[in-house]
């Protein structure tokens, strides 16, 4: 599909990644603390941080975690489309004897 519309392919791949992440988050919420491995680890440090700082940092991190892969997917789709156009042109040139 990247051969014909790389941006659409990149967006579709990014969207599949978001869907898989949402499904895994739902499964983790349903499973609850039963499979929480970090809660069973003894001796981990407790960092005293204000909850509002975590919220602001979390939102900034979430925005970065969404936008950077989206940009990478779009640019990767465009690069794949450009590559396939060059490969197709070489094939056409070979068939026509150029």
FINUTOR-237859 format. One record per residue (C-alpha): residue in one letter; y, x, z. Coordinates in steps of 0.1 Angstrom, whole numbers. Layout:
FINUTOR-237859
<site><r>A</r><yy>Y</yy><xx>X</xx><zz>Z</zz></site>
...
//
This chain:
FINUTOR-237859
<site><r>X</r><yy>0</yy><xx>0</xx><zz>0</zz></site>
<site><r>X</r><yy>24</yy><xx>29</xx><zz>6</zz></site>
<site><r>X</r><yy>21</yy><xx>36</xx><zz>-31</zz></site>
<site><r>X</r><yy>40</yy><xx>5</xx><zz>-39</zz></site>
<site><r>X</r><yy>62</yy><xx>-3</xx><zz>-8</zz></site>
<site><r>X</r><yy>63</yy><xx>25</xx><zz>18</zz></site>
<site><r>X</r><yy>88</yy><xx>9</xx><zz>41</zz></site>
<site><r>X</r><yy>67</yy><xx>-23</xx><zz>43</zz></site>
<site><r>X</r><yy>36</yy><xx>-2</xx><zz>50</zz></site>
<site><r>X</r><yy>54</yy><xx>18</xx><zz>77</zz></site>
<site><r>X</r><yy>67</yy><xx>-14</xx><zz>94</zz></site>
<site><r>X</r><yy>32</yy><xx>-29</xx><zz>93</zz></site>
<site><r>X</r><yy>16</yy><xx>2</xx><zz>109</zz></site>
<site><r>X</r><yy>43</yy><xx>2</xx><zz>136</zz></site>
<site><r>X</r><yy>38</yy><xx>-35</xx><zz>142</zz></site>
<site><r>X</r><yy>0</yy><xx>-31</xx><zz>146</zz></site>
<site><r>X</r><yy>8</yy><xx>-4</xx><zz>172</zz></site>
<site><r>X</r><yy>30</yy><xx>-28</xx><zz>191</zz></site>
<site><r>X</r><yy>4</yy><xx>-55</xx><zz>189</zz></site>
<site><r>X</r><yy>-24</yy><xx>-32</xx><zz>202</zz></site>
<site><r>X</r><yy>-1</yy><xx>-21</xx><zz>231</zz></site>
<site><r>X</r><yy>6</yy><xx>-57</xx><zz>240</zz></site>
<site><r>X</r><yy>-31</yy><xx>-66</xx><zz>240</zz></site>
<site><r>X</r><yy>-39</yy><xx>-36</xx><zz>261</zz></site>
<site><r>X</r><yy>-11</yy><xx>-45</xx><zz>286</zz></site>
<site><r>X</r><yy>-25</yy><xx>-80</xx><zz>289</zz></site>
<site><r>X</r><yy>-60</yy><xx>-67</xx><zz>295</zz></site>
<site><r>X</r><yy>-46</yy><xx>-43</xx><zz>322</zz></site>
<site><r>X</r><yy>-28</yy><xx>-72</xx><zz>338</zz></site>
<site><r>X</r><yy>-59</yy><xx>-94</xx><zz>338</zz></site>
<site><r>X</r><yy>-81</yy><xx>-66</xx><zz>352</zz></site>
<site><r>X</r><yy>-56</yy><xx>-60</xx><zz>380</zz></site>
<site><r>X</r><yy>-59</yy><xx>-32</xx><zz>405</zz></site>
<site><r>X</r><yy>-97</yy><xx>-31</xx><zz>401</zz></site>
<site><r>X</r><yy>-95</yy><xx>-4</xx><zz>375</zz></site>
<site><r>X</r><yy>-64</yy><xx>14</xx><zz>388</zz></site>
<site><r>X</r><yy>-75</yy><xx>50</xx><zz>390</zz></site>
<site><r>X</r><yy>-42</yy><xx>64</xx><zz>402</zz></site>
<site><r>X</r><yy>-43</yy><xx>42</xx><zz>433</zz></site>
<site><r>X</r><yy>-76</yy><xx>59</xx><zz>443</zz></site>
<site><r>X</r><yy>-63</yy><xx>94</xx><zz>440</zz></site>
<site><r>X</r><yy>-55</yy><xx>108</xx><zz>474</zz></site>
<site><r>X</r><yy>-26</yy><xx>132</xx><zz>481</zz></site>
<site><r>X</r><yy>-3</yy><xx>124</xx><zz>452</zz></site>
<site><r>X</r><yy>34</yy><xx>129</xx><zz>461</zz></site>
<site><r>X</r><yy>56</yy><xx>99</xx><zz>469</zz></site>
<site><r>X</r><yy>90</yy><xx>104</xx><zz>452</zz></site>
<site><r>X</r><yy>118</yy><xx>85</xx><zz>469</zz></site>
<site><r>X</r><yy>137</yy><xx>69</xx><zz>441</zz></site>
<site><r>X</r><yy>160</yy><xx>39</xx><zz>441</zz></site>
<site><r>X</r><yy>145</yy><xx>9</xx><zz>422</zz></site>
<site><r>X</r><yy>176</yy><xx>4</xx><zz>401</zz></site>
<site><r>X</r><yy>175</yy><xx>39</xx><zz>388</zz></site>
<site><r>X</r><yy>139</yy><xx>33</xx><zz>377</zz></site>
<site><r>X</r><yy>149</yy><xx>1</xx><zz>359</zz></site>
<site><r>X</r><yy>177</yy><xx>18</xx><zz>339</zz></site>
<site><r>X</r><yy>156</yy><xx>48</xx><zz>331</zz></site>
<site><r>X</r><yy>127</yy><xx>25</xx><zz>322</zz></site>
<site><r>X</r><yy>149</yy><xx>5</xx><zz>298</zz></site>
<site><r>X</r><yy>162</yy><xx>36</xx><zz>281</zz></site>
<site><r>X</r><yy>127</yy><xx>50</xx><zz>279</zz></site>
<site><r>X</r><yy>115</yy><xx>17</xx><zz>264</zz></site>
<site><r>X</r><yy>142</yy><xx>17</xx><zz>238</zz></site>
<site><r>X</r><yy>133</yy><xx>53</xx><zz>228</zz></site>
<site><r>X</r><yy>96</yy><xx>45</xx><zz>228</zz></site>
<site><r>X</r><yy>102</yy><xx>16</xx><zz>204</zz></site>
<site><r>X</r><yy>129</yy><xx>31</xx><zz>181</zz></site>
<site><r>X</r><yy>115</yy><xx>66</xx><zz>175</zz></site>
<site><r>X</r><yy>81</yy><xx>54</xx><zz>163</zz></site>
<site><r>X</r><yy>98</yy><xx>28</xx><zz>142</zz></site>
<site><r>X</r><yy>120</yy><xx>54</xx><zz>125</zz></site>
<site><r>X</r><yy>90</yy><xx>77</xx><zz>120</zz></site>
<site><r>X</r><yy>70</yy><xx>48</xx><zz>105</zz></site>
<site><r>X</r><yy>97</yy><xx>40</xx><zz>80</zz></site>
<site><r>X</r><yy>104</yy><xx>76</xx><zz>71</zz></site>
<site><r>X</r><yy>67</yy><xx>83</xx><zz>68</zz></site>
<site><r>X</r><yy>62</yy><xx>53</xx><zz>46</zz></site>
<site><r>X</r><yy>91</yy><xx>64</xx><zz>23</zz></site>
<site><r>X</r><yy>76</yy><xx>99</xx><zz>21</zz></site>
<site><r>X</r><yy>42</yy><xx>85</xx><zz>13</zz></site>
<site><r>X</r><yy>57</yy><xx>64</xx><zz>-15</zz></site>
<site><r>X</r><yy>75</yy><xx>93</xx><zz>-29</zz></site>
<site><r>X</r><yy>44</yy><xx>114</xx><zz>-29</zz></site>
<site><r>X</r><yy>23</yy><xx>88</xx><zz>-46</zz></site>
<site><r>X</r><yy>49</yy><xx>83</xx><zz>-73</zz></site>
<site><r>X</r><yy>48</yy><xx>120</xx><zz>-81</zz></site>
<site><r>X</r><yy>10</yy><xx>119</xx><zz>-82</zz></site>
<site><r>X</r><yy>10</yy><xx>88</xx><zz>-104</zz></site>
<site><r>X</r><yy>35</yy><xx>105</xx><zz>-128</zz></site>
<site><r>X</r><yy>12</yy><xx>136</xx><zz>-130</zz></site>
<site><r>X</r><yy>-17</yy><xx>113</xx><zz>-139</zz></site>
<site><r>X</r><yy>4</yy><xx>95</xx><zz>-166</zz></site>
<site><r>X</r><yy>16</yy><xx>128</xx><zz>-180</zz></site>
<site><r>X</r><yy>-20</yy><xx>141</xx><zz>-181</zz></site>
<site><r>X</r><yy>-33</yy><xx>110</xx><zz>-199</zz></site>
<site><r>X</r><yy>-5</yy><xx>111</xx><zz>-225</zz></site>
<site><r>X</r><yy>-9</yy><xx>148</xx><zz>-231</zz></site>
<site><r>X</r><yy>25</yy><xx>159</xx><zz>-218</zz></site>
//
